[in-house]
């Protein structure tokens, strides 16, 4: 069973993003691309029957979940901007800009 956690800040922000949008969720996924191999993608979307619930308002697909087992999603508000940040114990390395990563296969 895959475990993906959210900090309180991430959970509050995810709820705010889908509030008033009936049947919509914040999807976190891993896509191929970037100089490190994979990158995280966040989107507001409907849930499919294959999706896994991360929280009441956050979903992911089974393939992405496999690469995020044990990850913690946080929401960071810094001078350079606000964003969701994933602390993924399966990520072996990140690229110089921090936007993409490789995982243990």
C-alpha positions, 0 to 999 in steps of 0.5 A, spaced: 500 500 500 502 506 497 503 512 503 503 519 501 502 524 506 500 532 506 502 537 511 497 541 514 499 547 509 498 543 503 492 540 505 489 547 507 491 549 500 489 543 496 482 544 499 482 552 497 483 550 490 478 545 489 473 549 494 466 550 490 468 546 484 464 540 485 467 533 483 474 536 482 480 534 486 488 536 486 491 531 482 499 530 483 502 526 478 509 524 476 511 525 468 517 523 464 521 529 462 525 535 465 533 534 465 533 529 471 528 524 468 521 525 472 517 531 474 511 533 478 505 535 475 499 538 479 492 539 476 485 540 478 481 535 475 476 529 476 477 523 479 477 516 475 475 510 477 483 508 477 485 514 481 487 513 489 485 518 494 491 521 498 486 526 502 479 528 501 481 533 496 488 530 493 488 524 488 494 520 484 494 515 479 497 508 481 503 509 477 505 515 480 503 513 487 509 507 486 514 513 485 512 517 491 511 511 496 513 515 503 513 522 500 510 528 504 507 534 500 508 541 503 505 547 501 511 553 501 510 560 501 517 564 500 519 570 497 520 567 490 513 564 490 508 559 493 508 552 490 507 545 492 514 541 494 514 534 494 519 531 499 520 524 496 524 519 499 525 515 492 528 521 489 535 519 488 537 525 485 535 532 482 537 536 477 540 543 478 534 547 478 530 542 482 524 541 477 526 534 475 529 528 479 530 521 478 528 515 482 530 508 485 527 503 480 
